[in-house]
Amino acid sequence: MADESVQRHRPLRGGWLAVFVALTLAGLFLAINHLFNLRFFVGFVLLENRYLYLLLATFFSLVFLLFPARKEAGTRVPWYDVLLFLAALGSSVYFAWHGERMVREAWEFQAPAPAVGVGVVLWLLLLEGARRTGGLALALILLVFSLYPVYAGRLPGPIAGFSLSFADTIGYQTASVEAVLGIPMRVFGNLLVGFILFGAALHVTGAGRFFTNVSMALLGNVRGGTAKVAVVASGLFGTMSGSSVSNVLATGVVTIPAMKRTGFRPEDAAAVEANASSGGVLTPPVMGAVAFVMASVLGTPYLNVAAAAAVPAFLFYLSLFLQIDAYAAKYGIRGLPREELPSLRESFREGWFYMLAFGLLVFLLVYLRQEALAPFYATALLLLLAMLRRDTRWTPSRALGFVVSTGQILVELVTVLAAVGLLIGGLTVTGVIGTFTSDVVRIAGGNVTALVVLTAVACFILGTGLTITASYIFLAIMMAPALIQQGMNPMAVHLFILYWAVLSEITPPVALSVVAAAGLAGAPVMRSMMEAMRFGAVKYALPFFFIYNPALVLQGATPLVLLEVVLAAVIGLALVAYALQGHLPWIGTLKNNPLGYAVRLLLIGAGLLLALPERLTTVLGLGVAAIVYGGGVLACRTGWLPLVRPEAPAGARVEVSNPGG
């Protein structure tokens, strides 16, 4: 599987491709007209609900052309998908046409019978669209919660809520600004479109190749250099694209074969690339779609979310980098010869305009605070400068690919976001959110640690079956208020939930990033997923660091305090990363015997202590690390303990009975 889209998207041709391109362009024009307040050049302004329903008409309707009902479906669009496409288009246009009347007559509480009938159609279509894009688990959860008002009054106390009839429930779900047109859909219409456009422009113009070449030139010849290139290249590309799978497909085509060539097993190469790429969703300034939803939920500018995410993203990539270094040392994996690597000067000469577009984006975001418009200006600059080079110059086929790839991302995103609105609507109208928060706090006995662990477990369970956006929104509504009520920092809480939601990218059975990377590596998918969990082990622990120490997300910390906690976290993560791989600098590769495992466990414990906010735990962690490390160095130098096994010969991967153990 060279490309995930081959498996998930139906290749459109002929007339259907023309329809797809036309509706994608129409949706982009609607967004540009709305965000730049162009008024269609004739002074006509759309109500926001009309604008959002028209976005549903242009993008959501296309999900039935792009995503087949079954994986084994062919390339032709069957008659039933044509009917579903027309039904989605018609129902969305119906609500857009009556947008002003909906507001005037409060349809969310007293919709007329025809509107309820059309609403039922739209509701069913959203569930089917969610199934095709997010999987059966997402569709079933949305079905249960979208109808929650119908049976909420008959449920036991903690989860009981205000009841509505089926007709009133459908009216609320399809006409309310707290349901289908809720926060996720408003974020899509008012913020996300431009960033998706910018990411697609980067991908089509070859930004992945540029970042990979720069990383290769810098790190390709060091120990484990090809994997370190994957980390840096995916981190750089992720700062702009904000999409895990896009990262894999853009940089993995170069880094995965290079990793395999230097000695990485296929499943390890796929695991490294998947982890590096999934970090793109967490890396400023673009991050992923869910970060924009988070900003709206918190009621804060997106720039604040991006700034708060900067230190955790750095710590995550650092820990992955160190794990790769330990892995390479353990198995004697060297880098590529310098003569086979690209020139850094030549790479920058060919791709300077990517950095210029990136600089403009950051300038507009940071200094002018133009969150909605910044990516459009950056995209325009990128497309204009791309014309200066022959190999990035726009041709009709490249322009078509740009529109199609943009449409594919927008169609999937709007379908998931609009469908998740059903979950929000079902929980909001019943009033169950407030009582659930109180009940959760009572169940945890007011114990903050119990609440944090409960939230992590819920994130883990939901993340394995839902998309990142769906699992984040669900837990941001249900669990975040309970943690915040106990005095935890709101930004740290929501980033904690986001990090655990992103774990679905490397956690079986979903792990879309791993699936894409395993296809490029020719590796078994499940084995790649297990290795991805091992390489991403620090990602499971990192959220606990900053939820207990908000200084790591730039909340209430002076520069001196921030420096202190970051330094402690860096040392702690380094201990954890090297201990997980079983190779310690200045000591060597630990044997797989009780003593070796004991040393690794002690160092992991010391590393975790260093990341906790209390100074006493930091001192204790440093003390344990110093004693264990000092003893390890002494044992290595004197040979009086069977702690270290012989070093791997340089230049070739050494096979052992328990790789990675």
N, C-alpha and C positions, 0 to 999 in steps of 0.2 A: 504494500500500500504506500505509494509514493506521496499521495496527497489525500488528506482527510476528506476533502470535498468530493473526491471521486466516490467515496462511500456514502456520504450524507446528502449530497446535492444531485438532483436530476439534471443532467446536461441539457440545456434548452437550445433549440435550433429553430431557424426559420421564423415563422410568424410569432411563435411563443417567445422567442428571444427578443423580437421587436417589442412585444407587449411588456416584457420584463424591463427592458431598457427604458421604454417610454414612461412607465409608471415610476421607475426609480428616479428618472430625471424630473418628473412631475413632483415627486415627494421632496427632492432636494430643492427645487424651486420654491415650493411652499415654505420650507424651513428658512431658506435665505430671505424670502419676502417677509416672513414673520419676524425673524431676528434682526434684520437690518431696517425694519419698519418701512419697506418700500411701498406698501399700500397698493400693490399691483400696478404701480405707476399711474393710477387714476384716482387715488385718494380713498380707495375702499379698504376698510380694515376688518379682518375676520375676528369674531369672538374667539377666545381661546378654546372653548369646547369644540367649535366648528373646525378650528385648525387641527386639533388633536384627532378628531374623527376622520378628517381628510387624510392625515398621516396614516391612520389605520387603513383607510381605503387604498392608499397607494402602496404601502409596504406590507401590511398584514395579509391582504388578499393574495399576495404573491407567494405566501408560504405554501399554498396548495399546488402551485406550479413547480416550486423549487424543491420541496421536500416530499418524496413519495410516501405513500401510506405504509408501504412495506419495503424493507431493505432490498429485497430481490426484484423490486419493480424495474421495468425497462426504461428506455430513454423517452418513450412516447408518453404524452400527457393523457391519461385515461379520461373517459367521459365524466366519471364521478368527481374527479379533481377539477374538471372544468366547471361543473355545477357548484362545487364548494367555493371555487375562486369567485364565481359570479355572485354567490350568496354573500360572501364576505365583503365584496365590493359594494353590493347593493345595500346590505344592512348598515354598513359604515356611512355610506352616503345618505341614507335615510336619516340617521341621527344628526349628521352634519347639516342637512337641509333644515331640520327642525331645531337647530341649536338655540336660536333666540327664544322660541316658544318653550323649550325645555327649561330655560332659566326663569322665564316669566311665570310659568305654571307649576314650577317645582316638580318636575316629573320623577325625581328620585323618591318622592313620597306618594305621588298620585298620578302615575303614568296612565294614559288612556290605553284601552285594550289593544289597538293596533301596535302601539309602541311596545307593549309587553310581548306581543307575538314576535315582532322583529327582534326584541331583546333576547328572547329564548333562542332564536337562530344564532345571534351573535355570541351568546354564552356557550352554546354547543360548539360553535366553530373555534372559539378561543381554547376550549378544552382539547379539541382535536389538534389545533395548532401547537399547543403546549406538549401534547404527546409526541408529535413528530419532531419537534426541536429539542425538547428537554427530557423526553422519555416517559414511559408509562407511569413511573412512580410520581413524577411531577403532576401529571394529569389527574391521577387518583387523589392526591393530596388537595389539589385545587378543587376537584369535584366535592370532596367532603367539606372543605371550609367555605366554598362559595355558597353551599346550601345550609351552612351552619345556622342562619337565622330561622330556617324553617323548623328545626327541631331543638333549638337551644333552650327553649322553655321547658322541655321535658327531660333535660339532663340533670344529674346530681349537682348539689350546691356549688362546688369550686369551679365547675365549667359551665354552669347554667347562665343563660343570658336572655335578653329581650327577644321575643318571638315575632316573626312576620309571616304572612302568607307567602306561598310560592310566587304569586304574581308581584307582590310588593318587593320580595327579595330580588327578583329579576329586574324590576324597575330601578331599585337602588343600585344594583351591581352595574347596570349598563348606562345609567344616566347620572350617577353621583360623581362628584369630583373627589370622592374618597375611595373609589373602586377602580373600574377600568381606566378612568381618567385621573387616577390618584397620583401620588408622588412619583412612582416609577415612570409613568407615561409622560408626566409633565417634565421630568428630568430629561427624558428622551427628546421631547420636542424643543426644549429650551436650552439644552446644553450639549447633549451627546452627539448630535448629528455631525457637527463640525469636527469633533475629535475622531470620529470614525472615518470621515472623509480624509483627514490628515494621515491617519494610519494607513489607509488604502493607497494614498499617493506615495507614501514611503515605500510600501511593499512593491508597488508596480514599477517604481523608478529604480529599484535595486538597492535601497538603503541597507537591507540585510547583508548584501555582499560587501558594502563599504565598511560596515562595523566589523564584520568578520575579518576583512583584510587588515584593518587597523589593529585588531586584537591579535591576529596572527603575527604581524610585524613586531608587536611588543612582547608577546609571551610564547610564541610558537616553539622556540628552541629551549625553553626551560624544562625542568622536570615535570612530567605530566602536562606539558604545555598545551597540547591540543584540547584537553578538558578545561584547562584554565581559560583558554580562548573562548570556549563555549560559554563559560560564566560571564566573562567580560562582554563578549559580543551580544549575548542575549540580554544582559543588563542594560547595555547602551541602547539596543533596539527597543527593549521594553519600556524605556523612559519615554518613547514616542508612540509606540503602537498600543500598549496596554492590553495586549491579547496574547494569552499563553500559546495557543495553537499557531497563531500567525508567527510568533517568535520561533517555534519549532521548525515550521516550514521555511522560514526565511533564512535562519542561520544554521539549522541542523543539517541541511543538504551538504554543507561544507565541513562542519565540525564533527559530525558523527562518523563519516568515513575516515577522517583524519585520526580520530580517537581509536577506531578499530585498527588502523594501520600501525599505530605505535604500541599496541598491546592491550588495549581495553577490550574486555569481552563485549559482544553486541548489546547484551542487556544492561551492562554498566554504562556503556556509551549512551544508550537511550535514557537511562535513569538520570545521568548528569545533565543531559540536554533538557529533559522534561522539568527538572528542578530549576535549572537556570532560567528557563522560559516562563515557568509559573511565577517566578519572582517579578516578572514584568507587570503583572496585575497589581503588584504592591509597590511599584517603583515610580516616584514622581518624575516629571511633572504631569504625565497623562494618566497613569495608572489604568484601571479598568472601569467599565461602566458602573460597577457597583460603588465606586468611590464617589461618583457624582450623586448617586442616590443617598449615600451616607451624608454628604454635605447638606442635602435638602432635609433629611431627617433631623440632623443636628441644628439646622437653621444657621449655618455658618458658611462663609465663602469657601469655595472649593480649594482655594489657595491655602487656607488653614489646614485642611485635611492633607493636602500634598506635603506641606511643611512638617506636619506631625508624623507622616509616614516615612520621612527621609532617613532618620537614624535607624529605625527597625529594618528598613530595606538594606541599608549599609551593613548592618550586623548579620542579616540573613546571607547576603552574598559573601561576606567575609568568612562565615562559618562553612559555607559550601566550598569556597576556595581552599580553606585549610584542610577540609576533609579530602579534597582531591589531592592536595600536596602529600598528605599522609598515605593515601592509597598508592600514589605513584612511587613514593619512597619504599613502601612495603613490597611492591611487586617489580621494582627496578625499571619503571617506565620512563624513558627519556623523551625529549621533545624532537621536533623535526630538524633536519640540518638547515643551517641558516640560509644556504643557497637556494633552498626550495621555498623560502618564505617570501611574501610580497614585500616591497619596499614601503616603509612608512611614509616617506616623502611622496612617492608616487600615489599611494592610497589617498593621502590628503589632497593631492593635486586633482585627483579624479572626483573626489566626493566632498569638496569644500562646501558646496551649496547646501548639503544636508545640515551641516553645522550652522550655516547662516539662517536657514529656515527654523532650526531648533532655537537659535538665539532670539529670533523675532518672536517666536511663541512664548519663550520665557519672559522676554521684555514686556509683552502685552499682558501676560498673566500677572507678573509680579508688580510692575510699575504702573501700568494703566488699568489694571483690574478688569480687563475686558474678557471675562471668562467665556462668554458665549460666542464672541466674535473672533477672538484670538486665533483659533485653529483655521478659520476660513482665510484670514490674511496670510497665515503661515503656509497654507496649502497653495494659495495663489502664487506666492513667492517661489515655492518649491517647483510648481509646474512651469513657471516662467523661466527659472534658472535651468531647469532640466533641458530646455530647448537649446542651451548653449553647447551641449556635448552630443556628439553623434550617437553614442551608445545609450543615452538616456532620452534622446529627442522623441517627442510625441509623434507617433504614427497612428493611422486609423485603428489598427489592431490593438495597439497599446492603450489608446483611448477607450476602446470598447472593453478591454480587460479591466480598466480602471472603474468604469461604470458598473460592470457586472460584479466585480469583487466588492465594491462599495455596497451594491444592492444586496448581495448575499449576506453581508454582515448586518445591515440594517433590517432586513426582513426577519432574520432570526432574533435579533435583539428586541425589536418592537413586539414580536409575538410573545416572547417570554415576559417582557415588562408589562404588557397589557394584561396577560393572563394572570400574572402574580397580583395584579390589582384586584382580582376576584378574591384572593385570600385576605387582602387588607380590608376590602369591603365587608366580607363576612364577619371578621373579627371586630371591626369598628362599630357597625350598626347594632350589634348585640350588646355592646358595652362590657364584653367579657375581659377586655385587656386589663382594666383597672383591678377587677377582682382577682384575676389570675396572678397579677404581680403580687398582691397581698398574700395570696395563698402560697405562692412559691417561697416568699420570704418566711412565712410561718413554717412551711415544711422544712426549710433549711435551718430552722431554729435561730434565725438571725445571724448565722455563721457565714461570713463573707467567703471564706475558702470553700465551704460546701456549695455555695451559689456559683462560684467561679468554675469549680469542677463540674457541676451539673450543666452549666452553660457549654463548657467544652465538650462534654459527652453528647449533648443535644446537637451541637454543631457537627461533630464527627458523624453521628448517625444520619443527620439530614444531608450533610455534604456528600456522602457516598451515593445518595440517590437523587439529589437535586442539583440544579445549576448553582453556581456561586451566588448569582443575584437572588434567586428564590430562597436559598437557605439563609442568606444574610438578612433579607427583608423579614422573613418569618421570625427569626430570633431577635432582630432589632426591635420588633414590635412586642414580642412575648417575654423575652429575658432581659434585655438591656434596662428597661425601667426598674426591675428588681435590683440589679446591681448598682445602678445610679442612686436608687433610694437608700442604699446602705452606705452611701458616701463615697463611692468610687468615681473617678474622673470620667465624665461622659465620652471624651475623645478616646481615652484609653480603652474604655469598655467597647465602643463600636469598632475600633481597630482590632481588638481581641477577637470579636465575632467575625470580622472580615478575614483575619488570618486563618481562623479555623475553617471558615467557609471555603477559602482557597485551597485548603488541603484536599478537597475533592479532585483537584487537578493531578494529584499524585497518589491518591488512595483508591484501592480497588473498591467496588467493581467499575466505577466510572472512569476516572483518570484519563480525561481526553488528551492531555498533553503527552502522557506516556504512550497512549495508543498511537498518536501521530509519530512520536519519536521511535517507537518500536517498529513501525512500518518502514521508516527510513533506515533503521539499523538492521532490519531483517532478523529481529530478535523475538522470542516468545513473549507475548503480551503480559501474561500473568507474572512471569519471572521478572520482567522489566519493572512491573508495578511494585513487586516486593523490594527490588533493589532501589527503586525511587524512594520508597518509604525510608529505607536505611540512610540513603544520602540526604534525605530531607528531614532526618530525625530532629535536627535543631529547630526546624520550622514548627514542630509540635511543641517545643518548649519555649521558644522565643516570646509568644504572646503572654505567657505567665510572667515574663520578666517585666514587660512594660505595663501590664495591668496593675501590678503591685508597686511599680516605680514609674509614675507618669512623667518623671523628668525625661525618660527615654523617648517620649513623644512630645517633648518640648512644652510640657504643661507645668507651669509654676516653678521653673528652675532658672537660677542664675547661671551665667556662663561657667562659673567655677564649679558649681554643683553638677552641671551637665557634663563638663569635662571629666569629673570624678566618676560619675556613674557610667559614662561611656567607656572609660578606661577599664573599670572593673568588669563591665559586660564583655569587652573585647577579650580580656584575659580569661574570663570564665568560659566564653564560647570556644576559645582556642583549646582550653583543656578538654571540653566536651568533644570537640571535633576530632582531635588527635586520639583521645581515648576510645571513641567509637570505632575508629579504624584500626586501633591497636598498634599505632606507630608513634613514638614520642621523639621529638627533636633532641639531639645530644645523647639519646639513650639507644634508640633503635626499635626494631619490631618486636613486640612482646610475644612470648610463646603462648600457645593456646593451652595453658595449664592453670590450675587453681590460683597460683600466685599471679600469673599474668592477668587473669580475670579480676582478681581482687584489686590489683593496682588500677585497672581501668575503671572499676566501679567507684573506687575512692576518688579518682580524679574527676569523674563525672559528677559525683556528689559535691566536690569542692568547687567545680565550675558553676554548678547551680546555686550554691551558697553565695558566690561572688555576685550573682545577678540580682539577688534580693536587695531590697532597699535599705535594710538596717545595717548600720556600720559594724555592729557586732558580728553579723553573719559574714560580712566582707572580710573582716579580720580572721574569722574562723576558717573561711574558705582559703584565704592566702596561707594560713598556717598549715592546713592539711595538705595543700598543694606543695608547699615548700618541703614538708617532711617526706611526703611520698616521692616527689620528684628528686629530692636530694638523695633519698635512699635508693632510688632507681639508678641515678648516675653512679653512686658508689658501687652498687651491685654490678653495673655494666663494666666499670673500670677494673674492679677487683676479681670479677668472675665468681664470687662466693655464693651467689644465688642463681638458680636456673631461670633467669628472667627473660633474656633476650635470645632470639634465634639468629642464625647467621644471616647477614645482609644479602639481599637479592643481587645477583650480578647485574651490573648496569647494562642497559640496552635491550633487555629481553624480559618479558613478564614471566614471573616464576609461578607455576601452578602449585597450589597447596591443597591439602585435603579439605580445608574449610575456608574458602575464599571469603575475605571480608570479616571472618570471625575473629 
